[in-house]
């Protein structure tokens, strides 16, 4: 009986609802600026990089294959690896520039 009386009693401290709402909004803003926005910017930069690739550029795929672009199609690249083998890969499989990868390894 006592617990039902507590549940039915009005909440004390009228500002508590507003303070929790403000706290929730603040958490959402922090998540946006520290997690969502940087990820979206990084994805946008990577998409621009992939669109700007041309014949002769050296690349590294997501799987770690190093190669040079020898042909550009609408959604794929044909790359040539070290022994002259040609591979057709999706544009979305390009992870980065080979020279950037080598520079990071030497540091």
Buried (B, 14 or more C-beta within 10 A) or exposed (E): EEEEEEEEEEEEEEEEEEEEEEEEEEEEEEEEEEEEEEEEEEEEEBEEEBEEBEEEBBBBBEEEBBBBBEEEEEEBBBBBEEEEEEBEBEBEBBBBBBEEBEEEEEE
